Amino acid sequence: MTAPGATDTAARLTGLVRALRGHGLRIGPAETVDAAAVLDVLGFADREQLRAGLAAALLRSDGQRAVFDAVFDLFFPLGVGTPEALRGTEPTAEAAAGSTPEAPEPPRFGRPDPLRDRLRERLAAALAADDRAAQARLAGEVIEAFGRYGTGSTPGSDGWSAHQALGRLAPETLLARILAGLRDQGPDDRSDRSDRSDRDLADRVLADEIRRRIRDFRALVSAEARRRVAELRGAERIAERAVAPTVDRIDFLAAGRDQLAELRRTVHPLARKLATRLAARRRRAARGRIDLRRTLRRSLGTGGVPLRPAYRLRRPARPELVLLCDVSGSVAGFADFTMLLVQAMGEQFSKVRVFAFVNRTAEVTDLLRRGEGDPARLAARILAEAGVMGYHGNSDYGSALGEFADHHLAAVGPRTCVLVLGDARNNYRDPNPEALRRIATRARRVIWLNPERPDLWTTGDSAAPAYADMVEMHSCRNARRLGELIARLLPV
């Protein structure tokens, strides 16, 4: 990495900090000053050492590292323009004329593609040898060969696409070839069954390792495409739009399978943090109103000045919690995560009962306890084993709330906080707000967490306005917002 000037260095550092703040990382002036000192001490001789130093100065948790690495690559790139390994190639006619070459035309079905085949052969060798330097060079060549789109005639219409390049190269299809080559290099011992079982286990472990290397190569290609697009569009713009957010800012409704799995891994750390906050609130709540008589008595020792006020101590009992969760469709991931979080925080409540519904309501408290070992399939187990669907599989909040009010209302008492999880999309059926009113009348508090944006609550088949008139409804789109609401709203 070429060392920039002092002014450029300050601009890159401040741009890096602004981009990280835009992704929700809390970085103050003190951390920024520390990062500037790191830059001054380490310099630009060792890029990875600089990356580690800035991460140590700016980050507060390991979960922020993925965002930091992607943004760091934009503001402190390995190079500028075409990679050094590609600059010695012969220029095309378009390049000689000063115009931007068009994206390479995909080969027609059945016709050979020599460039693609050569890159795949080299990539297979680099993955088999775990040669990271060769993989980094290949990432630049793949983007150069297959990642360009647009003609350059329209401003803003050209750029670089990792998705296009990886789709053309298809590195996942190299797995069998790499495994076969590595097996041929190893000993072939077929003496007995135990040796075969050991070899099968080794093959599975090796296959997982090759898949990891392929994922890392895909990340290298994506980083190279972002670097090139950042040169065209600006690093801050690409950092805002093309860098995945931290796991606690992933939208529940837009999260994919891998993102939901990553979210589930944050359940217990988040539960510990929220339990600490609730315990602190409970300690503060134990201090009731000022006891005037005891305060005046204490003030006799300080000349009548009440320097040490006395309070009437309260003994607040831990509240009861009832979860009422929509487990249908896209909101299943939101309900799944929240159920696991509340289960991990169970010690903060005197009693926790969980009810799930699609169009019928069933208690799943025991099912949630039994499923601790497999949280990824929680919603699927509820749909399969609990009676949450009637004659159709679409959400019907009116029917589900009515069934809860008719058959499970005894679970709600004056110490109970009811937490309703769902988007209130009722498929144009009767919302039955009277059932929610019956629940709210018996409960200490009813809080509705809606994973949609508030501006969508009045669109389509949403019954959110009817329910929001009776209970407090809050938008809760990601894990960070969920933690804030639980710490602030749940009674202690």
PyMOL commands that set and color helices and strands:
alter all, ss='L'
color gray80, all
select helices_A, chain A and resi 6-22+29-42+47-58+62-75+84-86+93-97+114-129+132-146+162-169+171-185+193-233+235-241+247-249+252-254+257-264+267-285+292-302+329-344+346-348+365-370+375-385+397-407+409-411+433-442+454-456+464-468+479-489
alter helices_A, ss='H'
color red, helices_A
select strands_A, chain A and resi 148-149+159-160+287-290+311-313+320-326+351-357+361-363+416-421+445-450+472-475
alter strands_A, ss='S'
color yellow, strands_A
deselect
rebuild
show_as cartoon
